[in-house]
Amino acid sequence: MPPDETNAEAAATLALGALSWVLADSERARRFLDITGITPDDLRASAGTPAFLAAVIGFLENHEPDLIACAEALQVTPEQLTRARRVLEQ
């Protein structure tokens, strides 16, 4: 997502990338499930909703090392992830 891009589709695509990044590591995925209280079934049912995708980025924002590592993996800035969360929350 380019720095000035703030449309909902681009934000959702970025958040789905963040979700994939979270779930790629079993310890991080377990922490995500434990902290959010979401079940694997709920995750499958909610994965495409803006509120859920915003919550994924919020999870990363609550642990800055993960936010930075995810941004690096997705080749974006942490600010772009944060901006995507705000777009998804609208």
C-alpha positions, -999 to +999 in steps of 0.1 A: +000+000+000+017+032-011+020+059+017-009+080+004-032+050-003-061+048+022-089+030+004-107+002+021-097-025-004-060-017-001-063-016+037-080-050+038-054-065+015-027-052+037-045-065+068-049-099+053-012-100+047-007-091+083-030-119+094-011-143+073+021-131+089+006-135+124-006-171+116+027-182+100+044-185+134+027-210+157+037-192+189+026-158+176-007-174+163-014-190+197-007-156+214-031-139+190-058-165+197-052-163+235-052-125+237-082-120+214-102-149+227-111-158+192-114-195+183-101-210+150-137-213+138-144-177+146-113-167+128-124-185+096-158-169+098-145-134+105-113-132+085-127-110+058-146-085+079-131-050+084-135-050+121-116-083+124-089-071+101-085-039+121-082-060+152-054-080+137-034-048+131-044-036+166-029-068+180+004-060+162+003-024+174+001-036+210+035-053+206+058-030+187+085-056+178+057-076+160+044-045+143+079-036+130+087-072+119+054-076+101+058-043+083+093-054+072+080-087+060+052-070+041+076-043+028+056-015+042+061+009+071+045+005+105+027+037+098+010+022+067-003-007+089-016+018+114-032+038+087-048+007+073-063-001+107-078+034+109-094+030+074-108-004+084-124+010+115-143+037+096 
